[in-house]
Amino acid sequence: MLRACILALLFPCTLPALAAQPAEVAISAGYEEEAQQARLLLEKAVTAYRERGESVLAEISRQGQFTTSQHYVYVVNTQGTMLASGGPSAILIGRDISALLDEELKLAFQQVLSQPESGIVHSQQYRWMNWKDGQVERKHAYYQRVGDKILAAGYYLPRSSPEEASNLLRDAVTAIGKNAQETLKRINQLDKLFNRDDLYVFVVDLEKEQFIAHGANLRLVGTNFRSLQAADGQPIGQQMLSAIKGRQHAEVNYLWRNPITGKQESKATLLERVGKYIVAVGYYSPKQPAP
């Protein structure tokens, strides 16, 4: 686990890329409770630091009052050095983390550190190792400057929204309309344009009833789509073919493995017909699909 954390921390896309501008990032639907808990934890840490000063940093780095099962506080100073963390970034305590960022992220990070103390809580999303499942996931962090310190706390977003799934489907449909063969190739190469966190594109040839592209599992490419079954045995291949028959758009719900959480979860897949293809993107929910 420690090795995985180090690899993730040293990989540029997983390092904190806090906002260059002090603007509030909207809370993703379904994460309101997590957002409230993260803000309350940050408020608790800020209050404690103002009251007790530097001694609080050691407390933050221990799993205790500034750590929950899903949240933790971390602290950097205005020189970019990690001073405290109740999470996996504790391995960077004492290090200048700005030195680990690529040039673009380093610029954004420095702009955050240079913001004056205002008493305002800002927020931004970035990617970071989730110490619970060992996966690099999106994280929504709240941060506030107190003196020469930046205190932050956040929560992970292992599931994308229906809107994000719809946007990815639109992008894939547009790309296939412009150049189908090139787009199919890019999907099968796991191009990040078509593989975003827990969202990915798959494409079915309606004439052959076969997968011809899949953004997460290349072993399905070339297999019979009609015979596809969900994790609980539901004949979802047949159901998707029936749902899209004679229609331009359709949606099918079933149980499938979430590539981020590694768990079997309810998935709603959006289907769109593009010529002889079905183009599809699905999003997950921790709830079981209705029987």
C-alpha positions in Angstrom: 0.0 0.0 0.0 2.8 2.4 0.9 4.5 1.6 -2.4 1.3 2.3 -4.3 0.9 5.6 -2.4 4.4 6.7 -3.3 3.9 5.8 -7.0 0.7 7.8 -7.1 2.2 10.8 -5.3 5.1 10.9 -7.7 2.9 10.6 -10.8 2.1 14.2 -11.8 -1.7 13.8 -12.5 -2.2 12.6 -8.9 -0.6 15.5 -7.2 -2.7 18.4 -5.8 -3.7 21.0 -8.4 -5.5 23.5 -6.3 -7.3 26.4 -8.0 -5.3 29.3 -9.2 -8.3 31.5 -8.6 -10.2 31.7 -5.3 -13.5 30.4 -6.7 -15.8 27.8 -5.1 -16.2 24.6 -7.0 -19.8 23.3 -7.1 -20.6 20.2 -5.0 -21.3 17.2 -7.2 -24.8 15.8 -6.9 -25.0 13.0 -4.3 -22.0 14.1 -2.3 -23.6 16.8 -0.2 -23.1 14.9 3.1 -19.4 14.2 2.4 -18.9 17.9 1.5 -20.5 19.1 4.7 -18.3 16.6 6.8 -15.1 17.8 5.0 -15.9 21.5 5.6 -16.7 20.8 9.3 -13.4 18.9 9.7 -11.5 21.8 8.1 -13.3 24.3 10.3 -12.4 22.2 13.4 -8.7 22.1 12.3 -8.6 25.9 11.6 -10.1 26.7 15.0 -7.7 24.4 16.8 -4.7 25.9 14.9 -5.7 29.4 15.8 -6.1 28.5 19.4 -3.1 26.2 20.0 -0.7 26.9 17.1 2.1 24.6 15.9 1.3 21.9 18.4 -1.8 21.0 16.4 0.3 19.9 13.4 1.3 16.7 15.2 -2.3 16.0 16.1 -3.4 16.4 12.5 -0.8 13.8 11.4 -2.2 11.2 13.8 -5.5 9.4 13.2 -7.7 11.0 15.8 -9.9 14.0 16.0 -8.8 15.4 12.6 -9.3 12.2 10.8 -12.5 10.2 10.0 -13.1 7.0 8.1 -13.4 9.1 4.9 -11.7 12.4 5.5 -8.4 13.8 6.8 -6.7 17.2 7.1 -3.4 18.2 5.5 -1.3 21.3 5.9 1.3 23.0 3.7 3.1 26.2 4.3 3.4 29.1 1.9 6.8 27.8 0.7 5.1 24.6 -0.5 6.3 22.3 2.2 4.0 19.6 3.6 3.8 20.1 7.3 1.1 17.6 8.4 -1.3 15.1 7.0 -3.6 12.5 8.4 -3.7 10.6 5.1 -1.3 9.0 2.6 0.5 12.3 1.9 2.0 12.0 5.3 5.0 10.4 3.5 5.7 13.8 2.1 5.9 15.7 5.4 8.9 17.9 5.4 9.2 17.9 1.7 8.6 20.8 -0.8 5.8 19.2 -2.8 5.9 21.9 -5.4 9.2 20.3 -6.6 7.2 17.2 -7.5 4.7 19.0 -9.8 4.9 19.5 -13.5 5.3 23.2 -14.7 1.6 23.8 -15.2 0.5 22.4 -11.8 3.4 24.1 -10.1 2.2 27.5 -11.4 -1.3 26.9 -10.1 0.0 25.6 -6.8 2.2 28.7 -6.3 -0.7 31.0 -7.1 -2.8 29.3 -4.4 0.1 29.7 -1.9 0.4 33.3 -2.7 -3.2 34.1 -1.9 -3.5 36.5 1.0 -5.2 35.4 4.2 -8.9 36.4 3.9 -10.8 34.0 6.2 -12.4 32.6 3.0 -12.7 28.8 2.4 -11.9 28.0 -1.2 -12.3 24.6 -3.0 -11.1 22.7 -6.0 -10.9 19.2 -7.4 -7.8 17.2 -8.2 -6.7 13.5 -8.2 -5.2 11.8 -5.2 -4.7 8.3 -3.8 -7.7 7.1 -1.8 -6.1 5.2 1.1 -9.2 3.1 1.5 -9.2 1.3 -1.9 -5.7 2.1 -3.2 -7.1 3.9 -6.2 -6.3 7.3 -7.6 -9.6 9.1 -7.6 -11.1 12.6 -7.9 -11.1 14.5 -4.7 -12.9 17.7 -3.8 -10.9 19.7 -1.3 -11.7 22.7 0.8 -8.7 24.9 1.9 -8.1 28.0 3.9 -5.1 30.1 4.6 -4.2 30.9 8.3 -1.0 32.9 8.6 1.6 31.2 6.6 -0.2 27.8 6.5 -2.8 26.4 4.1 -5.1 23.9 5.8 -7.2 21.6 3.7 -9.7 18.7 4.0 -11.6 16.9 1.3 -13.6 13.9 0.2 -13.3 11.4 -2.7 -15.7 11.2 -5.7 -15.4 7.6 -6.9 -18.6 7.9 -9.0 -19.3 10.3 -11.8 -22.6 12.1 -12.4 -25.3 11.3 -15.0 -24.4 14.7 -16.6 -20.7 13.7 -16.9 -21.7 10.4 -18.5 -24.0 12.2 -20.9 -21.2 14.6 -21.8 -18.8 11.7 -22.5 -21.4 10.0 -24.7 -21.9 13.2 -26.6 -18.1 13.5 -27.2 -17.8 9.9 -28.3 -20.8 10.2 -30.7 -19.4 13.4 -32.2 -15.9 11.8 -32.7 -17.4 8.6 -34.3 -19.4 10.8 -36.6 -16.2 12.5 -37.8 -13.9 9.5 -38.0 -15.3 6.2 -36.8 -12.2 4.0 -37.4 -9.8 6.5 -35.7 -12.2 6.9 -32.7 -12.6 3.1 -32.3 -8.9 2.8 -32.3 -8.5 5.4 -29.7 -11.1 3.9 -27.4 -9.4 0.5 -27.6 -6.1 2.2 -26.8 -7.8 3.4 -23.6 -7.4 7.0 -24.6 -8.1 9.3 -21.7 -10.6 11.3 -23.8 -12.8 8.2 -23.7 -11.9 6.9 -20.3 -12.6 9.3 -17.5 -12.4 8.0 -14.0 -15.2 5.5 -13.6 -16.7 6.4 -17.0 -15.7 4.8 -20.3 -17.1 4.3 -23.8 -18.0 1.0 -25.5 -19.2 0.5 -29.0 -21.2 -2.4 -30.5 -21.5 -3.3 -34.2 -25.3 -3.9 -34.6 -24.9 -5.9 -37.8 -22.4 -8.4 -36.2 -23.8 -7.9 -32.7 -20.2 -7.7 -31.4 -18.2 -5.4 -29.2 -15.8 -3.5 -31.5 -14.4 -1.1 -28.9 -14.3 -1.0 -25.1 -12.6 1.7 -23.0 -12.0 -0.5 -20.0 -11.9 -4.2 -20.9 -10.2 -5.1 -24.2 -11.0 -8.8 -23.6 -14.6 -8.0 -24.6 -13.7 -6.7 -28.0 -14.7 -9.1 -30.7 -17.1 -11.1 -28.3 -20.8 -11.6 -28.9 -22.7 -8.8 -27.4 -26.1 -10.5 -27.3 -24.7 -13.1 -24.8 -23.4 -10.4 -22.4 -24.7 -10.9 -18.8 -24.6 -8.6 -15.8 -22.9 -9.6 -12.5 -26.2 -11.2 -11.3 -26.9 -13.0 -14.6 -29.2 -10.4 -16.1 -29.1 -10.8 -19.9 -28.1 -7.2 -20.5 -26.8 -7.7 -24.0 -30.2 -8.8 -25.2 -31.9 -6.1 -23.2 -29.7 -3.3 -24.7 -30.4 -4.6 -28.2 -34.1 -4.7 -27.5 -34.1 -1.2 -25.9 -32.3 0.5 -28.8 -34.3 -1.3 -31.6 -36.2 1.2 -33.6 -34.9 4.0 -31.4 -32.1 6.6 -31.3 -31.6 6.6 -27.6 -32.2 4.2 -24.7 -31.1 3.5 -21.2 -30.6 0.1 -19.4 -29.9 -0.5 -15.7 -28.0 -3.5 -14.3 -25.3 -4.7 -11.9 -21.6 -4.2 -13.1 -18.2 -3.8 -11.6 -17.1 -0.3 -10.9 -13.4 -0.1 -12.1 -12.6 2.5 -9.4 -14.2 1.0 -6.3 -13.8 -2.6 -7.5 -17.3 -3.3 -6.3 -20.4 -4.6 -8.1 -22.7 -1.6 -8.3 -25.8 -0.5 -10.0 -25.0 1.0 -13.4 -27.2 3.0 -15.7 -25.9 2.8 -19.3 -26.9 5.4 -21.9 -27.2 4.1 -25.4 -27.1 6.0 -28.7 -27.4 4.7 -32.2 -24.8 6.1 -34.7 -25.4 4.4 -38.1 -24.6 0.7 -37.6 -23.1 1.3 -34.1 -24.4 1.4 -30.6 -22.3 3.9 -28.6 -22.7 3.7 -24.9 -21.5 5.2 -21.6 -22.7 4.2 -18.1 -22.6 5.7 -14.6 -22.6 4.0 -11.2 -24.7 4.2 -8.0 -23.9 2.3 -4.8 -27.6 1.2 -4.8 -28.8 -2.1 -6.2 -30.8 -1.9 -9.5 -34.5 -2.6 -9.1 -35.5 -6.2 -9.9 
